[in-house]
Amino acid sequence: MPNAAEAALRQELRRAGLPCRGPLARLLTLLRAADDTHLGLADVARIASAGGLTATPIDLAQQLEALTDHGLLGRVPTTTAEPVFDTVPEPHSHLVYEETGQTVDLHVSPETLLAILRQMLLERSDAVDVLVRVRSGPATSMTSTS
């Protein structure tokens, strides 16, 4: 009998309309078990190989795109040309440290996010860039009725 995490992962794949067995499911399982949640293609290839999944870089790139397109992986905005995938697909904020290449998840309230941003701008306004990504999805009204 599969454990709870495997069962939940299979359910996610089913809801997304993807096969819950095979290479795509195996790749998602390996990625969700990885220590890091922000992964480039080279990281994914290393994880896949260590997990016994044989795939070419092109196959892996196509599988990553499929998982992203179906909402099972996220994509992190980066300053590099290489895409970085996020194994935590739910919307959340990130801090990206350009000097070290480190990406940190921020699962915080909007108020806390604004406080963090305010503090960073006060301390290092000349070294902070802000990118706001509005995800596609259900439209919300941005107008106010008075």
Sequence and secondary structure as in RCSB ss.txt:
>XXXX:A:sequence
MPNAAEAALRQELRRAGLPCRGPLARLLTLLRAADDTHLGLADVARIASAGGLTATPIDLAQQLEALTDHGLLGR
VPTTTAEPVFDTVPEPHSHLVYEETGQTVDLHVSPETLLAILRQMLLERSDAVDVLVRVRSGPATSMTSTS
>XXXX:A:secstr
   HHHHHHHHHHHHTT  SSSHHHHHHHHHHHSS SEE HHHHHHHHHHTT    HHHHHHHHHHHHHTTSSEE
E  SSSS EEES  S  EEEEETTTTEEEEE   HHHHHHHHHHHHHHHGGG         SS        
